[in-house]
Amino acid sequence: LWTSGGTLLAEAAFPTGTPAGWQEVTLAEPVPIAADTTYLVSYFTSSGYAASRPYFTEANRSAYERPPLRALVDGEESGNGVYVYGSASAFPNLSYQSSNYWADLVFVTSIGPVIDTTPPTVVSTIPAGGASGADPETSISAIFSEPVNATYLDGAVFELRDAGGVLAPATVAYDAATLTATLDPIGVLAYNSPYTATIKGGAYGVQDLSGNVMAADFVWSFTTAAEPPVLDHFGFATIVSPQTAGLPFTVAVTAYDQNGVVFSGFSGTAALSVSAGSIQPLQTGAFSAGVWSGYVVVSNNEALTGVVISATTGTVTSSSAGFDVQLLPAGPPFYTLTSPAYSYLTGEVFPVTVQAYAGAQINLGDDNHQLPVLVPSSNVPLLENATDGLWTEFTHTSRPYPSIMAPHNEYENNVGLPLMRFYASGIPDGPYEVIANLYDNAQMRYFYGFTPDDPLAHSVVVRGGATGYQHTEYSLGTVNIVGGVFNLYVQDADLVSGTYPVFGWAWVRLAPVKTGIRFSTADDAHQSPVLVTTTNAGLLTNDGQWTEFLYTSSRPYASVMGDVNEALPMMRFFTDGVPSGTYDVFANLYDTNSIRYYYGFTADAPDSQSVVTQGGFVTGEQHREYPLGRVTVTDGTFSLYVQNADLVSGTYPVFGWAHIRLSPAGLALSSSSPGMQFDGDGDGIFGEPEDASSVLLNNTFTINARGMSAGDGITITAAD
């Protein structure tokens, strides 16, 4: 006999060798049952069973209702009848097609002379006696050995007290189906504290349905769990002072709980703010094991003192110790001027050599150009490990330089590569084209950024299939360097096609970009014939006409485009008002596929020169700037003539011209001494018009000078 909740109330063994037919066994002691309460009767056998189905249906009620008892209709509370398979007797909780397994009971309304004299007992408790780590928000319960009288079970009989004997306010309820009394505290119990529960026995304690009282008080004790950690404050690692405005530096923030212990379970983020100036990023990444460490940049137009950085999550705000911020110093000069000596007589002729900064190649395997700093390795399994969350400075025996490499799917595996900063200092301020030597085994999309808060801001797709050193140079666009420091941040890549998952960075080249005159080929004032802008991509091919196409989804400017297979009319791009002089010419060209662009500087030879684009620029503006050579303007007008192109690799046949840029090839010289004269044309006559300028050849030139008035500390300056 069971309660509906699965508590065993009584059991008896059938004798063996009984004859066929109904078998009956008498319980050692009759079990009194309560009104309006569901019970369950079962038997266990290992040799088969009888069943009739369906039986406990609504239509068959008359077969199984015998007032004052009735069996339940299948589905009324749960299934009926019920069964369970096992090697020993167990509470049956499965049903099948309202089967009748022919288990019944003997019930009498009175037990006659048989009197129940067994007092109730507590058979189990939750929490158990002596338990630790009990939930302070849970209820306390006890299961009795038999049904008890709920009238005598209340807060005066079932109570809970703390270590000081203070009674915990609570409500008490009794569930006859499970023989369970439950004490539910009003409010939350104290953390990490001992409590004692008591169920009273004796004359004023628990009684069963026959009036038998529990012989003695049942007492047990337990201890609640320690208070779970909650975020209390942040701590900042010491920030070295001074920092430089506009340059990244590392900030480490640790989360602490209410006990001053590192809150290792904190994995949220915190908003960042600064007491003066501005800060990027405005939010940390997710904390790991209670710690976040990353780059921040503090910017301001003036030097600052006592700056503090604050981290905020919800109502928790903590700040760093103060530090100073100095202004970004100017980078080294772009042009270097030298002479054989630095003391001359008045009127004495001496040569001045001007050397332009030629750019820099930054080898990313060097410790002073990478952060975090890596240790070189030739371990291929280490390189290909996609779950270690580590960069590898990999050296290959067939490659004379290392490459900073990792599997692209470290990011997808939620391992996450640490943010890698490639950097160099001592770079003259100004604009540069950034060219990266990238591992080019499989077609891969490389992500990168020039600020630490967005290392995925830009991307370039490599073609794949490179042999030899398996690296190829790709343009990453232009960047303006201020303060002599270059920064590049990388963290991820995506495999576009192919199977080998590794990507890698070997070096970065900075190629100086000179400013000058820039005009759009789509402007009516700079094109002949004049075109009309369209967004219809269907006009790009097969009509024998140029198309002034605006790709609105990713390009903010129009491009004059055509099909390599078309016979196009000659197009002239031009601009007036150009000062006479020598200029380097650059063009912004459509670069999704590798294409040979033909052009000329005279109308009779529009295909006399050519440049081949590298291709693979399939996202963003899809255009890159390429050098077209040097031209001299004498009449104030610059002209460029174009008519056709050839597809070198790829399948998309469209090519296009967006902007033309003229960068002055000459430099002007000046001096702090009004008596300084130059001989730019080398004719021996000093001070003529244009004599104070010259044109760079292979980034240098030498010009004669003489000082016609005496003085100390005289300087000569070259400027483009």
VENMOTA-V60647 format. One record per backbone hydrogen bond with DSSP energy under -1.0 kcal/mol. NH is the residue of the N-H (numbers start at 1). CO is the residue of the C=O. E is the energy in kcal/mol with one decimal. If there is no record, write none. Layout:
NH;CO;E
NH;CO;E
This chain:
2;40;-2.7
3;7;-2.4
4;38;-1.0
5;177;-1.2
6;3;-1.7
9;1;-3.2
10;1;-1.4
40;2;-2.1
52;100;-1.8
55;98;-2.4
56;98;-1.6
57;55;-2.4
61;58;-1.3
63;60;-1.8
64;61;-1.8
66;69;-1.6
69;66;-2.4
71;64;-2.2
74;56;-2.8
75;78;-2.7
76;73;-2.7
83;94;-2.2
94;83;-2.0
99;96;-1.1
100;52;-3.3
114;111;-2.1
123;143;-3.0
124;143;-1.1
126;141;-2.5
130;221;-3.7
131;128;-2.0
134;223;-2.3
138;135;-1.8
140;183;-3.0
141;126;-2.8
142;181;-2.3
143;124;-2.6
144;179;-2.6
145;121;-2.2
149;207;-2.9
152;149;-1.4
153;150;-1.6
157;154;-1.3
158;154;-2.8
159;198;-2.5
161;196;-2.5
162;166;-2.0
165;162;-2.2
168;160;-3.4
171;184;-1.9
173;182;-2.2
175;180;-2.9
179;175;-1.0
180;175;-1.7
181;142;-2.7
182;173;-3.0
183;140;-3.9
184;171;-3.0
186;169;-2.9
189;136;-2.4
192;225;-2.7
195;222;-2.9
196;161;-2.8
197;220;-3.1
198;159;-2.6
199;218;-2.6
200;157;-2.6
202;214;-3.5
205;202;-2.0
206;200;-2.2
208;212;-2.4
211;208;-1.8
214;206;-2.8
218;199;-3.2
220;197;-2.2
222;195;-2.2
223;131;-2.5
224;193;-2.6
225;134;-3.2
232;256;-3.0
233;256;-1.5
235;254;-2.7
237;252;-2.4
243;324;-2.7
245;326;-3.1
246;298;-2.4
247;244;-2.0
249;296;-2.1
251;294;-2.9
253;292;-3.3
254;235;-2.9
255;290;-3.0
256;233;-2.7
257;261;-2.9
260;257;-2.0
263;255;-2.6
264;262;-1.7
266;263;-1.8
271;312;-2.9
272;282;-2.8
273;310;-2.0
275;308;-2.2
278;299;-2.0
280;297;-1.8
284;270;-2.9
287;268;-2.5
288;291;-2.8
290;266;-1.0
291;288;-1.5
292;253;-2.7
294;251;-2.1
296;249;-2.4
297;280;-2.7
299;278;-2.3
304;325;-2.7
307;323;-2.9
310;273;-2.6
311;318;-2.8
312;271;-2.1
313;316;-2.6
316;313;-2.4
318;311;-2.1
320;309;-2.5
323;307;-1.8
325;304;-2.5
326;243;-3.2
336;355;-2.8
338;353;-2.2
347;707;-3.3
348;345;-2.3
350;705;-2.9
352;703;-3.0
353;338;-2.9
354;701;-3.1
355;336;-2.6
356;699;-3.4
357;334;-1.7
360;510;-1.4
362;508;-3.7
364;506;-1.7
366;363;-1.8
369;366;-1.9
371;421;-1.4
377;393;-2.5
383;379;-1.9
384;380;-2.5
392;405;-2.6
394;392;-1.4
394;403;-2.3
395;377;-2.4
399;396;-2.0
403;394;-1.8
404;505;-3.3
405;392;-3.1
406;503;-1.9
408;501;-2.9
410;407;-1.5
411;408;-1.1
413;409;-2.0
414;411;-1.5
415;410;-1.7
416;410;-2.1
420;490;-2.6
421;371;-2.7
422;488;-3.2
423;369;-1.3
424;486;-1.8
427;484;-2.4
430;481;-2.0
432;479;-2.5
433;511;-3.3
434;477;-3.3
435;509;-2.8
436;474;-3.0
437;507;-2.8
438;472;-2.8
439;504;-2.6
440;470;-3.4
445;494;-3.3
446;460;-3.1
447;492;-1.7
448;458;-2.3
449;489;-1.9
454;451;-1.2
457;454;-1.4
458;448;-2.9
460;446;-1.9
462;444;-2.7
465;441;-2.4
466;440;-2.6
470;467;-2.1
472;438;-2.3
474;436;-2.8
476;434;-3.8
479;432;-2.4
481;430;-2.9
486;424;-3.0
488;422;-2.5
489;449;-3.1
490;420;-2.3
494;445;-2.2
496;443;-2.3
497;443;-1.6
503;406;-2.5
505;404;-2.1
506;437;-2.7
508;362;-1.9
509;435;-3.8
510;360;-3.0
511;433;-2.7
513;431;-2.8
517;662;-2.3
519;660;-2.4
521;658;-2.4
523;520;-1.1
526;523;-2.1
527;524;-1.0
528;572;-1.6
534;548;-2.6
539;536;-1.6
540;537;-1.6
547;561;-2.8
549;547;-1.3
549;559;-2.4
550;534;-2.5
552;550;-1.2
554;551;-1.1
555;551;-2.2
559;549;-2.3
560;657;-3.0
561;547;-3.3
562;655;-2.3
564;653;-2.4
566;563;-2.0
571;642;-3.2
572;528;-2.7
573;640;-3.1
574;526;-1.3
575;638;-1.9
578;636;-2.9
581;633;-2.2
583;631;-3.3
584;663;-3.2
585;629;-3.4
586;661;-2.6
587;626;-2.8
588;659;-2.6
589;624;-3.4
590;656;-2.4
591;622;-3.0
596;646;-2.9
597;611;-3.1
598;644;-1.6
599;609;-2.5
600;641;-1.7
605;602;-1.4
608;605;-1.3
609;599;-2.5
611;597;-1.9
613;595;-2.5
616;592;-2.0
617;591;-2.3
618;616;-1.5
622;619;-1.4
624;589;-2.3
626;587;-2.9
628;585;-3.5
631;583;-2.8
633;581;-3.1
638;575;-2.5
640;573;-2.7
641;600;-3.1
642;571;-2.7
646;596;-2.2
648;594;-2.4
649;594;-1.7
655;562;-2.4
657;560;-2.6
658;588;-2.7
660;519;-2.5
661;586;-3.0
662;517;-3.8
663;584;-3.0
665;582;-3.6
667;694;-3.2
668;719;-2.6
669;692;-3.6
670;717;-2.3
672;715;-2.2
676;673;-1.8
677;706;-2.8
679;704;-2.0
687;678;-2.4
691;688;-2.2
694;667;-1.7
696;665;-1.8
697;700;-2.6
701;354;-1.7
703;352;-2.7
705;350;-2.6
706;677;-2.0
708;675;-2.4
717;670;-2.8
719;668;-2.1
